[in-house]
Amino acid sequence: MAAPVPPPTGNESARRAQYAETIPKSFHVFRPQYDEDKRQYRLFNQQALDGSLTRFQTMLFPDDTDPTQPPHNLPRITNVQVVNDMDWEEQDVLAYDQGYYRGTQGNFTLEECRKCILMFIGVPRVM
């Protein structure tokens, strides 16, 4: 059984609070279905553990766009290693982080951004 994700601390809590404030009021009309889809994908990804045997499901951004399709064209996150291989130079970590957390601002390290991306898509622990 996978270990539970620890509660957010420090910068993660601040990022989640900033994210909640950025959701447009009109989004709440569609939120129940988005939340159910997100829950299903997270549950699947949680059961996939690190994604080495079963690929992760792609989590849509909160604006319902697919991060792997235009205009984003980001690499598909199929497992933990894909996220660990992302770096600042390619801007993929920052693009995913800002996409999932709606452009929150702050001084976050590369490792914090990677961890937040994995937590958002449902990875039970950073491997």
Helices and strands as residue ranges (DSSP letters): H 11-22, G 25-29, H 31-47, H 80-85, H 92-100, H 110-121
